[in-house]
Amino acid sequence: VVNHLPDSVEEETDDLPKFAIVGRPNAGKSSLVNSLLGEERFIVTPVAGTTRDSIYTRYNKYQHDFFIVDTAGLRKKGKVNEDIEFYSTMRSVRAIENSDVCLLMLDATRGIESQDLNIMSLIHKNNKGLVILVNKWDLVESKDSNSMKELEKEIRYRTAPFVDYPMLFISATNKQRIHKVLDTAMEVYNNRLRKITTSVLNTFLLEVIGSNPPPATKGKYIRIKYVTQLPTHAPSFVFFCNLPQYIKESYSRFLENRLREKFNFSGVPIRIFFRKK
């Protein structure tokens, strides 16, 4: 019976949005869940790494039904000494893989660090939605009217080229802006599900491509014939053309940016492929 429990949980979560709350140890992940649920679901202490496991919690709020996955903090590999910490880290990775949208919590008093960027890279590689939550904003000393903008600018600079994601400045313990967290996560979830019809895509993109065609390579002109969205979980688009091997990364990013400007894919990685036609 015990062996079948994880499968039943996964089957149960298939049809509902799954939000993974991830970040470095002691970034405030458990405090956030406790604030959202209004009860002490996790042991919260000032000691980093006191939440040892990943827990699926079904939740209904703001007329949305979904699961929240809270995980043990992702530590730097060199600090994973205990077996229990090792397995907690692996479960954090698994939580990212099994989620739809990841809420990446940063500690406002420490800014964005290399480990945060590693976690974000993992989220991006798995094509998951992203909301960045800058927690403990109430603990930042010597704030002025520009402090929030300056920190946001620094975070987006460090995460480039992927900068199209929502960012909220919160205090999990004081419940500052907590109500916006779930609404924003649902928005990103819906963005990830967004499907654009082939006719709408081609009407828009072929005009964009006509005005800004891919640069010729070795005297050969690249002609993109049409584009379609693939039936995948994360937004993926395939462009059919005569010389796909010559299209550069910079042009692929140009097309991605045009897609983001026209259609709302905030918080969602976009995959672009080129195929011979």
Helices and strands as residue ranges (DSSP letters): G 2-4, H 5-13, E 18-23, H 29-37, E 55-61, E 64-70, G 77-79, H 83-98, E 101-107, H 114-125, E 129-135, G 137-139, H 147-159, E 167-169, H 178-193, H 198-211, E 224-229, E 236-241, G 244-246, H 249-262, E 271-276
